[in-house]
């Protein structure tokens, strides 16, 4: 009997194998297509990030902290500049000259002796300059900022990988595009500083944390290579910026929460691996402890002291919220008219109110997603932990970290990945997709607003049963459409924020040397001296930044007799009184008149200058960020004052 059906079974078996092979080939083709699609999209986000970060990269004037990066990366000391002596522009800019004889040893020696940052980025920057600079030339701002911009672009695929690992490819892509267009990310990438490299280490460290959490949850031992990699990344992070320790502390708080939940198994082998990682990271950080311990007492950090006045003690809270918001959204609020600033603020507020319900629903849905709940909890715990640490430093240690945007890079990638996770849930439906099909038939899957309006009318007329839908189904479908629009609006607003920073209408430099140089050129028609009171090398850097802007503007117009003032770094006078044998008094009494004196952050009594026949300019001068300046016209004795 079986022989009778054998040919039929053979034919069916062969057909089954053919169909199976065909399906496998189709699956392979689909997988290859998906891989190419992911690569094409990722390279699109990278290209977008490159475009935004390199647009107008060198147009903005240098900040004083960028001058520190350039000078130390070149292996120079800022204390080589003479005090109480009038110097030329070329002498002032000597710390920014490339010398082929300088080595990484010089970089480390001067940095650790004069500043309060670890040396890894400065050494990398030094090697970067050696590739493209010639002996004796001034290093360009474009070259100085380009390495930071490269690391900023590298954060795009890094955050994509973290999003894919922790959640899904969709969330990885959303995180990548958010990183590419982030106004805060662009601002940091266009600074010649070590923040973007530290962000890379934070992403890498959090990726290791994300990778080991499933092992801890399942009470399994994670691979030794993963633990060693984690320690190496943490060591490099501490060697780049000491604030990386805040990220490590936040990771420790997250692990500590799981440790308390599993307190009965503290001596199991999978926990011993964690203890070894913590020990290795602690030893790596211990190397830098003598320097870290002195930062709090450094004069360079005095300006961030917390104000405990009753009318100011609450200010850090809204500032923190503002920095978090502008990591993703920003519209023109600096360098614009009051009307534009108010309009931008109102627009941001209105859009925030509109997207908030969708983001809230997406966050709740992500928290309830069994597959992604663990990763989401890790990132939420990290963010809450870092904010708590910031508040502890602000109110407990008296250092107001909310005063400067640059300090908040510690939790920047976590804000991006959390928002991406929420937007991913908004885009990929808050509920099961099959519910949408209850609202529309198979032929009407292309959902349009007109169809929704007609359905609402039939719903009100009591014809729900004819459509086979419920009110809950309709609300669900409507919410899904709205939440997809939330994703689009968030990304469009983020792109506007990125363009705002590129156009210098947001995240402007704290010291606008370009504006002060323009003002000096406009007001002064006579030989000029720019004098500054020296306290720390922060004043030296600020004066060099001003001098560099003079040099940049000279190169732009290419005129040999371009206006070049002289410069003076003067030691602080007792009770701000100008003594007769001071460098400034001697210069003013011995130099031919007329002469214009620009007192830039100069702490000297104006009455003392008037005794030397230097009269304060009577008209008002525009306020310029970062500079307290006055103009004095010095005339020959007996000629009186002049405006």
C-alpha positions as a printed NumPy array, in Angstrom:
array([[  0.   ,   0.   ,   0.   ],
       [  2.855,   2.413,   0.857],
       [  4.469,   1.65 ,  -2.5  ],
       [  1.349,   2.918,  -4.183],
       [  1.793,   6.38 ,  -2.619],
       [  5.586,   6.472,  -2.744],
       [  5.78 ,   8.455,  -6.037],
       [  3.317,  11.014,  -4.7  ],
       [  5.243,  11.375,  -1.431],
       [  8.474,  11.733,  -3.377],
       [  7.005,  14.505,  -5.533],
       [  5.621,  16.297,  -2.444],
       [  8.964,  15.982,  -0.651],
       [ 10.857,  17.369,  -3.62 ],
       [  8.412,  20.24 ,  -3.944],
       [  8.735,  20.972,  -0.232],
       [ 12.516,  21.085,  -0.475],
       [ 12.307,  23.386,  -3.501],
       [  9.953,  25.716,  -1.67 ],
       [ 12.164,  25.626,   1.412],
       [ 15.295,  26.442,  -0.597],
       [ 13.416,  29.209,  -2.401],
       [ 12.233,  30.723,   0.876],
       [ 15.733,  30.525,   2.322],
       [ 17.137,  32.292,  -0.732],
       [ 14.44 ,  34.949,  -0.502],
       [ 15.177,  35.402,   3.182],
       [ 18.875,  35.751,   2.41 ],
       [ 18.15 ,  38.308,  -0.299],
       [ 15.876,  40.23 ,   2.079],
       [ 18.553,  40.173,   4.778],
       [ 21.139,  41.476,   2.311],
       [ 18.749,  44.223,   1.226],
       [ 18.141,  45.16 ,   4.859],
       [ 21.872,  45.301,   5.563],
       [ 22.415,  47.609,   2.594],
       [ 19.449,  49.746,   3.654],
       [ 20.845,  50.113,   7.184],
       [ 24.28 ,  51.026,   5.81 ],
       [ 22.879,  53.564,   3.357],
       [ 20.792,  55.213,   6.079],
       [ 23.699,  55.251,   8.545],
       [ 26.044,  56.832,   5.996],
       [ 23.337,  59.392,   5.263],
       [ 23.234,  60.391,   8.937],
       [ 27.057,  60.514,   9.022],
       [ 27.12 ,  62.723,   5.928],
       [ 24.53 ,  64.999,   7.508],
       [ 26.613,  65.178,  10.693],
       [ 29.789,  65.986,   8.73 ],
       [ 28.019,  68.73 ,   6.798],
       [ 26.667,  70.412,   9.919],
       [ 29.897,  70.136,  11.909],
       [ 32.202,  71.407,   9.181],
       [ 29.979,  74.288,   8.085],
       [ 31.509,  77.542,   9.364],
       [ 33.904,  75.475,  11.495],
       [ 36.543,  78.208,  11.745],
       [ 34.283,  81.268,  11.455],
       [ 33.659,  81.8  ,  15.163],
       [ 36.337,  83.492,  17.231],
       [ 38.352,  81.373,  19.649],
       [ 37.259,  81.059,  23.262],
       [ 39.832,  81.266,  26.041],
       [ 39.524,  77.539,  26.804],
       [ 40.19 ,  76.758,  23.139],
       [ 43.35 ,  78.84 ,  23.403],
       [ 44.358,  76.61 ,  26.333],
       [ 43.806,  73.504,  24.207],
       [ 45.836,  74.868,  21.313],
       [ 48.695,  76.13 ,  23.465],
       [ 49.118,  72.996,  25.558],
       [ 48.643,  70.707,  22.542],
       [ 51.555,  72.522,  20.895],
       [ 53.677,  71.83 ,  23.977],
       [ 53.885,  75.462,  25.136],
       [ 53.569,  77.135,  28.506],
       [ 51.451,  80.242,  28.958],
       [ 53.73 ,  81.429,  31.735],
       [ 56.484,  82.113,  29.202],
       [ 54.726,  85.339,  28.251],
       [ 56.213,  88.304,  30.14 ],
       [ 54.187,  90.178,  32.745],
       [ 54.355,  93.944,  33.278],
       [ 55.921,  94.447,  29.878],
       [ 54.387,  95.812,  26.699],
       [ 54.551,  93.217,  23.917],
       [ 53.644,  93.057,  20.242],
       [ 50.924,  90.956,  18.633],
       [ 53.444,  88.38 ,  17.393],
       [ 54.921,  88.004,  20.879],
       [ 51.442,  87.573,  22.353],
       [ 50.609,  84.788,  19.88 ],
       [ 53.88 ,  82.879,  20.377],
       [ 52.164,  80.091,  22.436],
       [ 50.138,  79.271,  19.31 ],
       [ 53.16 ,  78.747,  17.06 ],
       [ 53.947,  75.21 ,  15.951],
       [ 57.444,  73.987,  16.76 ],
       [ 58.595,  70.682,  15.323],
       [ 60.93 ,  70.146,  18.288],
       [ 58.078,  69.903,  20.804],
       [ 57.104,  66.421,  21.968],
       [ 54.221,  64.771,  23.858],
       [ 56.44 ,  65.   ,  26.944],
       [ 56.317,  68.802,  26.728],
       [ 52.541,  68.627,  26.347],
       [ 52.106,  66.529,  29.485],
       [ 54.634,  68.545,  31.512],
       [ 53.062,  71.951,  30.874],
       [ 49.474,  70.721,  31.06 ],
       [ 49.82 ,  68.978,  34.418],
       [ 51.888,  71.843,  35.802],
       [ 49.524,  74.672,  34.816],
       [ 46.06 ,  73.261,  34.18 ],
       [ 43.605,  70.795,  35.713],
       [ 42.858,  68.378,  32.867],
       [ 44.225,  64.916,  31.991],
       [ 46.513,  64.756,  28.95 ],
       [ 45.147,  62.12 ,  26.515],
       [ 43.247,  64.439,  24.162],
       [ 46.015,  67.053,  24.226],
       [ 48.597,  64.455,  23.218],
       [ 46.351,  63.22 ,  20.377],
       [ 45.857,  66.822,  19.283],
       [ 49.619,  67.35 ,  19.355],
       [ 50.141,  64.385,  17.04 ],
       [ 47.328,  65.666,  14.809],
       [ 49.054,  69.058,  14.469],
       [ 52.334,  67.373,  13.575],
       [ 50.682,  65.772,  10.54 ],
       [ 49.596,  69.022,   8.923],
       [ 51.585,  71.933,  10.399],
       [ 54.876,  73.501,   9.383],
       [ 57.519,  74.886,  11.702],
       [ 56.946,  78.433,  12.95 ],
       [ 53.41 ,  78.911,  11.656],
       [ 50.395,  79.817,  13.768],
       [ 48.069,  76.878,  14.165],
       [ 44.726,  77.593,  12.502],
       [ 41.39 ,  77.385,  14.269],
       [ 40.139,  75.066,  11.533],
       [ 42.952,  72.629,  12.262],
       [ 42.499,  73.034,  16.008],
       [ 38.783,  72.248,  15.847],
       [ 38.882,  69.537,  13.183],
       [ 39.932,  66.685,  15.493],
       [ 37.074,  67.47 ,  17.871],
       [ 34.704,  67.544,  14.886],
       [ 35.964,  64.125,  13.753],
       [ 35.247,  62.637,  17.166],
       [ 31.842,  64.346,  17.076],
       [ 31.044,  62.612,  13.796],
       [ 32.298,  59.286,  15.188],
       [ 29.644,  59.573,  17.928],
       [ 26.946,  59.1  ,  15.246],
       [ 27.754,  55.446,  14.384],
       [ 28.654,  54.853,  18.043],
       [ 25.204,  55.906,  19.292],
       [ 23.647,  53.934,  16.415],
       [ 25.396,  50.781,  17.627],
       [ 24.272,  51.42 ,  21.204],
       [ 20.663,  51.948,  20.096],
       [ 20.709,  48.768,  18.01 ],
       [ 22.243,  46.714,  20.824],
       [ 19.968,  48.048,  23.547],
       [ 16.734,  48.256,  21.574],
       [ 16.387,  47.808,  17.811],
       [ 17.754,  48.993,  14.451],
       [ 14.935,  51.557,  14.231],
       [ 15.931,  53.156,  17.531],
       [ 19.568,  52.998,  16.465],
       [ 18.752,  55.044,  13.363],
       [ 16.682,  57.571,  15.309],
       [ 19.522,  57.958,  17.823],
       [ 22.024,  58.435,  14.985],
       [ 20.004,  61.163,  13.272],
       [ 19.389,  62.889,  16.627],
       [ 23.123,  62.88 ,  17.285],
       [ 23.821,  64.179,  13.769],
       [ 21.498,  67.195,  14.079],
       [ 21.825,  67.884,  17.818],
       [ 22.571,  71.582,  18.429],
       [ 24.512,  70.682,  21.56 ],
       [ 26.477,  67.994,  19.73 ],
       [ 27.39 ,  70.45 ,  16.968],
       [ 28.375,  73.092,  19.529],
       [ 30.77 ,  70.686,  21.272],
       [ 32.162,  69.353,  17.974],
       [ 33.025,  72.895,  16.858],
       [ 35.009,  73.536,  20.037],
       [ 38.696,  72.686,  20.152],
       [ 38.21 ,  70.719,  23.353],
       [ 38.14 ,  67.154,  24.608],
       [ 34.383,  66.821,  25.121],
       [ 33.566,  64.85 ,  21.959],
       [ 36.255,  62.26 ,  22.67 ],
       [ 34.923,  61.873,  26.215],
       [ 31.412,  61.414,  24.794],
       [ 32.765,  58.542,  22.7  ],
       [ 34.206,  56.901,  25.813],
       [ 30.897,  57.388,  27.66 ],
       [ 28.976,  55.739,  24.806],
       [ 31.468,  52.866,  24.742],
       [ 31.335,  52.401,  28.524],
       [ 27.53 ,  52.478,  28.596],
       [ 27.509,  49.972,  25.719],
       [ 29.563,  47.593,  27.872],
       [ 27.143,  48.178,  30.753],
       [ 24.2  ,  47.422,  28.46 ],
       [ 25.891,  44.258,  27.235],
       [ 26.517,  42.836,  30.7  ],
       [ 23.115,  43.653,  32.223],
       [ 21.342,  40.635,  30.65 ],
       [ 24.046,  38.421,  32.164],
       [ 23.404,  39.874,  35.622],
       [ 19.662,  39.539,  35.194],
       [ 20.034,  35.865,  34.229],
       [ 22.72 ,  35.375,  36.909],
       [ 25.298,  34.267,  34.379],
       [ 28.992,  35.086,  34.07 ],
       [ 29.772,  37.602,  31.354],
       [ 32.874,  37.036,  29.182],
       [ 36.222,  38.05 ,  30.594],
       [ 37.142,  39.93 ,  27.409],
       [ 34.085,  42.148,  27.885],
       [ 35.164,  43.025,  31.416],
       [ 38.732,  43.802,  30.3  ],
       [ 37.425,  45.957,  27.449],
       [ 35.216,  47.826,  29.907],
       [ 38.179,  48.569,  32.204],
       [ 40.305,  49.806,  29.278],
       [ 37.518,  52.112,  28.074],
       [ 37.012,  53.478,  31.573],
       [ 40.731,  54.106,  31.947],
       [ 40.867,  56.004,  28.662],
       [ 37.789,  57.998,  29.653],
       [ 39.352,  59.159,  32.926],
       [ 42.541,  60.034,  31.028],
       [ 40.494,  62.285,  28.725],
       [ 38.297,  64.213,  31.17 ],
       [ 37.86 ,  63.876,  34.916],
       [ 34.095,  64.371,  34.55 ],
       [ 34.054,  60.892,  33.06 ],
       [ 34.131,  59.802,  36.7  ],
       [ 30.578,  61.159,  37.03 ],
       [ 29.477,  58.792,  34.268],
       [ 31.219,  55.925,  36.052],
       [ 29.479,  56.868,  39.303],
       [ 26.11 ,  56.868,  37.531],
       [ 26.887,  53.417,  36.12 ],
       [ 27.805,  52.312,  39.622],
       [ 24.445,  53.55 ,  40.931],
       [ 22.621,  51.569,  38.241],
       [ 24.584,  48.399,  39.035],
       [ 24.12 ,  49.078,  42.747],
       [ 20.347,  49.021,  42.293],
       [ 20.52 ,  45.554,  40.721],
       [ 23.062,  44.516,  43.353],
       [ 20.597,  45.359,  46.145],
       [ 17.852,  43.39 ,  44.401],
       [ 20.17 ,  40.37 ,  44.249],
       [ 21.748,  40.877,  47.656],
       [ 21.436,  37.208,  48.622],
       [ 23.851,  36.237,  45.82 ],
       [ 26.575,  38.828,  46.36 ],
       [ 29.391,  36.296,  46.323],
       [ 28.375,  34.44 ,  43.204],
       [ 30.905,  34.271,  40.384],
       [ 28.978,  36.62 ,  38.093],
       [ 29.195,  39.359,  40.731],
       [ 32.906,  38.758,  41.239],
       [ 33.467,  39.754,  37.616],
       [ 31.749,  43.07 ,  38.352],
       [ 33.938,  43.546,  41.428],
       [ 37.059,  42.98 ,  39.306],
       [ 35.904,  45.555,  36.738],
       [ 35.243,  48.054,  39.537],
       [ 38.68 ,  47.369,  41.06 ],
       [ 40.465,  47.801,  37.724],
       [ 38.628,  51.059,  37.039],
       [ 39.385,  52.323,  40.556],
       [ 43.118,  51.63 ,  40.157],
       [ 43.108,  53.404,  36.771],
       [ 41.428,  56.433,  38.324],
       [ 43.68 ,  56.438,  41.372],
       [ 46.584,  57.601,  39.207],
       [ 44.87 ,  60.96 ,  38.682],
       [ 43.592,  61.444,  42.223],
       [ 46.296,  63.945,  43.356],
       [ 45.283,  66.275,  40.5  ],
       [ 41.532,  65.728,  40.903],
       [ 41.751,  66.451,  44.62 ],
       [ 43.219,  69.913,  43.985],
       [ 40.66 ,  71.018,  41.379],
       [ 38.119,  72.202,  43.936],
       [ 40.666,  74.631,  45.42 ],
       [ 41.941,  75.86 ,  42.062],
       [ 41.528,  79.537,  41.147],
       [ 40.461,  78.377,  37.692],
       [ 37.204,  77.025,  39.123],
       [ 36.358,  79.938,  41.419],
       [ 33.971,  81.405,  38.845],
       [ 31.53 ,  78.47 ,  39.174],
       [ 30.973,  78.88 ,  42.895],
       [ 27.326,  78.375,  43.832],
       [ 25.357,  81.406,  44.94 ],
       [ 23.313,  80.61 ,  48.042],
       [ 21.481,  83.926,  48.   ],
       [ 17.74 ,  83.359,  48.469],
       [ 16.859,  84.964,  45.149],
       [ 19.446,  82.916,  43.221],
       [ 19.663,  79.541,  44.953],
       [ 16.949,  78.05 ,  42.737],
       [ 18.517,  79.216,  39.442],
       [ 20.465,  75.973,  38.737],
       [ 17.229,  73.973,  38.377],
       [ 15.799,  75.844,  35.341],
       [ 19.294,  76.085,  33.875],
       [ 19.632,  72.293,  34.015],
       [ 16.248,  71.901,  32.315],
       [ 17.317,  74.411,  29.679],
       [ 20.524,  72.547,  28.876],
       [ 18.62 ,  69.255,  28.538],
       [ 16.08 ,  70.838,  26.167],
       [ 18.69 ,  72.55 ,  23.992],
       [ 20.557,  69.29 ,  23.522],
       [ 17.829,  68.514,  20.995],
       [ 15.966,  71.747,  20.288],
       [ 17.165,  75.284,  19.776],
       [ 15.999,  78.297,  17.779],
       [ 17.736,  81.68 ,  17.28 ],
       [ 17.991,  83.288,  20.729],
       [ 21.452,  84.923,  20.63 ],
       [ 22.639,  87.706,  18.37 ],
       [ 19.075,  88.486,  17.287],
       [ 16.484,  91.15 ,  18.01 ],
       [ 14.322,  90.883,  21.108],
       [ 11.314,  90.075,  18.922],
       [ 13.06 ,  87.115,  17.281],
       [ 14.28 ,  85.844,  20.647],
       [ 10.767,  85.979,  22.144],
       [  9.25 ,  84.391,  19.039],
       [ 11.807,  81.55 ,  19.186],
       [ 11.103,  80.968,  22.876],
       [  7.33 ,  80.92 ,  22.376],
       [  7.676,  78.551,  19.403],
       [  9.807,  76.144,  21.423],
       [  7.323,  76.222,  24.296],
       [  4.281,  75.63 ,  22.057],
       [  5.914,  72.723,  20.224],
       [  7.1  ,  71.226,  23.509],
       [  3.569,  71.319,  24.907],
       [  2.24 ,  69.703,  21.72 ],
       [  4.743,  66.809,  21.666],
       [  4.81 ,  66.196,  25.431],
       [  1.734,  63.866,  25.561],
       [  3.11 ,  61.755,  22.712],
       [  6.52 ,  61.502,  24.336],
       [  4.904,  60.568,  27.64 ],
       [  2.89 ,  57.798,  25.98 ],
       [  5.988,  56.566,  24.167],
       [  7.979,  56.486,  27.393],
       [  5.284,  54.514,  29.192],
       [  5.003,  52.083,  26.296],
       [  8.77 ,  51.589,  26.282],
       [  8.769,  50.939,  30.024],
       [  6.03 ,  48.336,  29.578],
       [  7.82 ,  46.601,  26.709],
       [  9.121,  43.353,  28.189],
       [ 11.872,  43.   ,  25.575],
       [ 13.307,  46.496,  26.074],
       [ 12.373,  47.269,  29.661],
       [ 15.784,  46.378,  31.112],
       [ 17.739,  48.649,  28.754],
       [ 15.277,  51.495,  29.243],
       [ 15.552,  51.178,  33.026],
       [ 19.362,  51.26 ,  32.784],
       [ 19.343,  54.507,  30.795],
       [ 16.693,  56.142,  32.978],
       [ 18.677,  55.15 ,  36.072],
       [ 21.864,  56.58 ,  34.556],
       [ 20.179,  59.888,  33.722],
       [ 18.562,  60.26 ,  37.14 ],
       [ 21.851,  59.337,  38.812],
       [ 23.865,  61.95 ,  36.898],
       [ 21.329,  64.703,  37.573],
       [ 21.432,  63.788,  41.271],
       [ 25.24 ,  63.991,  41.195],
       [ 25.1  ,  67.412,  39.522],
       [ 22.718,  68.685,  42.193],
       [ 24.983,  67.246,  44.887],
       [ 27.985,  69.08 ,  43.436],
       [ 26.007,  72.307,  42.999],
       [ 24.442,  72.436,  46.455],
       [ 26.703,  70.122,  48.458],
       [ 30.15 ,  71.126,  47.176],
       [ 29.24 ,  74.697,  46.205],
       [ 30.284,  74.382,  42.539],
       [ 27.518,  75.491,  40.183],
       [ 27.99 ,  73.232,  37.145],
       [ 24.806,  74.627,  35.622],
       [ 26.566,  77.89 ,  34.745],
       [ 28.249,  76.465,  31.628],
       [ 26.718,  74.263,  28.951],
       [ 29.951,  72.381,  28.28 ],
       [ 29.901,  70.497,  31.594],
       [ 26.715,  68.645,  30.676],
       [ 28.291,  66.396,  28.061],
       [ 28.322,  63.696,  30.765],
       [ 24.687,  62.785,  30.217],
       [ 24.265,  64.115,  26.648],
       [ 24.442,  60.692,  24.882],
       [ 21.979,  59.273,  27.41 ],
       [ 19.474,  62.043,  26.63 ],
       [ 19.836,  61.156,  22.947],
       [ 19.344,  57.41 ,  23.436],
       [ 16.385,  57.877,  25.802],
       [ 14.646,  60.234,  23.391],
       [ 15.372,  57.851,  20.519],
       [ 13.852,  54.961,  22.475],
       [ 10.708,  56.994,  23.159],
       [ 10.429,  58.195,  19.557],
       [ 11.027,  54.654,  18.319],
       [  8.03 ,  53.45 ,  20.281],
       [  5.981,  56.374,  18.934],
       [  6.922,  55.516,  15.354],
       [  6.513,  51.783,  15.669],
       [  3.002,  52.069,  17.249],
       [  2.164,  52.198,  20.914],
       [ -0.038,  49.109,  20.767],
       [ -0.313,  46.003,  18.631],
       [ -0.536,  46.905,  14.949],
       [ -3.462,  44.58 ,  14.358],
       [ -5.733,  47.017,  16.179],
       [ -5.478,  49.464,  13.289],
       [ -6.979,  46.884,  10.981],
       [-10.151,  46.902,  13.081],
       [-10.794,  50.449,  11.994],
       [-10.249,  49.975,   8.298],
       [-10.839,  47.112,   5.905],
       [ -8.033,  45.516,   3.954],
       [ -8.657,  47.873,   1.048],
       [ -8.473,  50.958,   3.231],
       [ -5.123,  50.496,   4.919],
       [ -3.896,  53.801,   3.436],
       [ -5.193,  55.856,   6.362],
       [ -6.062,  59.481,   5.535],
       [ -7.616,  62.268,   7.525],
       [-10.709,  62.323,   5.281],
       [-11.368,  58.673,   6.07 ],
       [-10.999,  59.395,   9.775],
       [-13.461,  62.297,   9.482],
       [-16.033,  60.12 ,   7.669],
       [-15.617,  57.415,  10.251],
       [-16.148,  59.895,  13.069],
       [-19.373,  61.036,  11.453],
       [-20.624,  57.447,  11.137],
       [-19.522,  56.802,  14.701],
       [-21.637,  59.676,  15.973],
       [-24.611,  58.456,  13.945],
       [-24.528,  55.112,  15.685],
       [-23.137,  53.025,  12.822],
       [-20.14 ,  51.607,  14.676],
       [-21.243,  47.991,  14.331],
       [-21.339,  48.219,  10.538],
       [-17.652,  49.078,  10.5  ],
       [-16.722,  46.373,  12.982],
       [-14.733,  48.847,  15.076],
       [-14.817,  50.162,  18.62 ],
       [-14.17 ,  53.61 ,  19.993],
       [-10.962,  52.305,  21.528],
       [ -9.773,  51.146,  18.103],
       [-10.392,  54.571,  16.612],
       [ -8.551,  56.389,  19.397],
       [ -5.659,  53.947,  19.08 ],
       [ -5.354,  54.49 ,  15.332],
       [ -5.58 ,  58.254,  15.734],
       [ -2.89 ,  58.241,  18.418],
       [ -0.568,  56.227,  16.195],
       [ -0.807,  58.783,  13.426],
       [ -0.261,  61.664,  15.857],
       [  2.756,  59.967,  17.425],
       [  4.41 ,  59.474,  14.06 ],
       [  3.973,  63.18 ,  13.509],
       [  5.6  ,  63.758,  16.902],
       [  8.709,  61.966,  15.593],
       [  8.787,  64.1  ,  12.455],
       [  8.306,  67.354,  14.401],
       [ 11.027,  66.472,  16.924],
       [ 13.519,  65.708,  14.139],
       [ 12.646,  68.836,  12.151],
       [ 13.017,  71.013,  15.242],
       [ 16.335,  69.316,  15.964],
       [ 17.552,  70.139,  12.457],
       [ 16.513,  73.764,  12.95 ],
       [ 18.525,  73.734,  16.176],
       [ 21.582,  72.406,  14.374],
       [ 21.32 ,  75.12 ,  11.731],
       [ 20.886,  77.704,  14.493],
       [ 24.245,  76.748,  16.034],
       [ 25.979,  76.594,  12.658],
       [ 24.694,  80.117,  11.905],
       [ 25.933,  81.34 ,  15.342],
       [ 22.485,  82.255,  16.667],
       [ 22.788,  79.79 ,  19.53 ],
       [ 25.544,  78.467,  21.813],
       [ 27.675,  81.519,  21.094],
       [ 31.13 ,  81.91 ,  22.594],
       [ 31.104,  83.237,  26.137],
       [ 33.663,  85.857,  25.059],
       [ 32.97 ,  87.579,  21.75 ],
       [ 36.478,  88.602,  20.768],
       [ 35.297,  89.279,  17.217],
       [ 32.895,  91.992,  18.374],
       [ 35.493,  93.638,  20.613],
       [ 38.057,  93.711,  17.805],
       [ 35.51 ,  95.355,  15.517],
       [ 34.767,  97.953,  18.199],
       [ 38.462,  98.696,  18.736],
       [ 39.041,  99.09 ,  15.004],
       [ 36.026, 101.381,  14.718],
       [ 36.851, 103.672,  17.651],
       [ 40.659, 103.852,  17.488],
       [ 42.455, 105.853,  14.833],
       [ 45.613, 106.286,  16.908],
       [ 48.249, 103.837,  18.222],
       [ 46.6  , 101.666,  20.88 ],
       [ 47.485,  99.664,  23.954],
       [ 45.244,  96.869,  25.248],
       [ 45.887,  96.286,  28.955],
       [ 44.567,  93.441,  31.115],
       [ 45.036,  92.607,  34.783],
       [ 46.664,  89.207,  35.341],
       [ 45.337,  86.813,  37.993],
       [ 45.607,  83.314,  36.48 ],
       [ 46.5  ,  82.084,  33.033],
       [ 42.776,  82.434,  32.233],
       [ 43.44 ,  86.153,  31.668],
       [ 46.448,  85.294,  29.525],
       [ 44.296,  83.004,  27.372],
       [ 41.577,  85.646,  27.027],
       [ 44.101,  88.237,  25.838],
       [ 45.622,  85.751,  23.382],
       [ 42.129,  85.014,  22.029],
       [ 41.706,  88.731,  21.419],
       [ 45.084,  88.916,  19.693],
       [ 44.29 ,  85.875,  17.536],
       [ 41.12 ,  87.582,  16.337],
       [ 43.191,  90.611,  15.264],
       [ 45.453,  88.235,  13.327],
       [ 42.533,  86.408,  11.708],
       [ 40.94 ,  89.638,  10.54 ],
       [ 44.308,  90.826,   9.219],
       [ 44.631,  87.645,   7.139],
       [ 41.09 ,  88.005,   5.802],
       [ 41.674,  91.445,   4.3  ],
       [ 45.367,  90.775,   3.49 ],
       [ 46.666,  94.29 ,   4.27 ],
       [ 50.268,  94.637,   5.422],
       [ 49.67 ,  97.777,   7.53 ],
       [ 46.633,  96.364,   9.296],
       [ 45.76 ,  97.951,  12.638],
       [ 47.882,  96.197,  15.274],
       [ 47.751,  97.338,  18.901],
       [ 50.258,  96.538,  21.609],
       [ 49.415,  94.452,  24.647],
       [ 50.142,  94.504,  28.368],
       [ 49.54 ,  91.851,  31.021],
       [ 49.749,  93.766,  34.276],
       [ 50.047,  92.268,  37.73 ],
       [ 47.132,  93.061,  39.969],
       [ 47.626,  96.371,  41.779],
       [ 47.023,  96.641,  45.505],
       [ 43.55 ,  98.055,  46.075],
       [ 43.443,  98.636,  42.3  ],
       [ 45.621, 101.765,  42.646],
       [ 48.057, 102.48 ,  39.82 ],
       [ 51.505, 102.979,  41.351],
       [ 53.961, 105.303,  39.542],
       [ 56.594, 102.646,  38.844],
       [ 54.141, 100.132,  37.357],
       [ 54.604,  99.033,  33.76 ],
       [ 51.398, 100.745,  32.652],
       [ 52.261, 104.079,  34.307],
       [ 55.767, 104.052,  32.815],
       [ 54.461, 103.222,  29.347],
       [ 51.819, 105.965,  29.453],
       [ 54.305, 108.57 ,  30.65 ],
       [ 57.028, 107.657,  28.135],
       [ 55.061, 106.871,  24.971],
       [ 54.384, 109.659,  22.444],
       [ 50.799, 110.94 ,  22.367],
       [ 48.056, 110.686,  21.107],
       [ 47.458, 107.156,  22.363],
       [ 44.314, 105.09 ,  22.934],
       [ 44.245, 102.902,  26.026],
       [ 41.781, 100.005,  26.007],
       [ 41.281,  98.763,  29.554],
       [ 39.999,  95.214,  28.96 ],
       [ 39.137,  93.532,  32.265],
       [ 41.661,  95.946,  33.754],
       [ 41.343,  96.476,  37.503],
       [ 42.697,  99.976,  37.932],
       [ 41.016, 103.114,  39.245],
       [ 40.045, 105.481,  36.432],
       [ 41.089, 108.491,  38.516],
       [ 44.677, 107.235,  38.483],
       [ 44.624, 107.132,  34.686],
       [ 43.251, 110.668,  34.545],
       [ 46.313, 111.93 ,  36.41 ],
       [ 48.287, 110.728,  33.369],
       [ 45.972, 112.781,  31.123],
       [ 44.056, 109.716,  29.912],
       [ 40.393, 110.666,  29.729],
       [ 37.592, 108.151,  29.601],
       [ 35.637, 108.097,  26.35 ],
       [ 32.409, 109.911,  27.176],
       [ 30.055, 108.108,  24.788],
       [ 28.552, 104.743,  25.666],
       [ 30.148, 101.595,  24.274],
       [ 28.181,  98.454,  23.41 ],
       [ 28.143,  95.572,  25.876],
       [ 30.165,  92.586,  24.685],
       [ 29.944,  89.137,  26.267],
       [ 32.942,  88.216,  28.4  ],
       [ 34.629,  91.614,  28.426],
       [ 34.455,  94.598,  30.754],
       [ 36.205,  97.274,  28.769],
       [ 36.708, 101.021,  28.689],
       [ 38.385, 103.358,  26.24 ],
       [ 40.719, 106.134,  27.4  ],
       [ 42.064, 108.823,  25.064],
       [ 45.539, 109.796,  26.19 ],
       [ 46.64 , 113.238,  24.941],
       [ 49.712, 115.368,  25.441],
       [ 49.777, 117.167,  28.78 ],
       [ 48.11 , 120.564,  28.583],
       [ 45.879, 119.667,  25.604],
       [ 42.897, 118.505,  27.682],
       [ 40.517, 115.685,  26.915],
       [ 38.909, 114.62 ,  23.71 ],
       [ 36.016, 112.4  ,  22.847]])
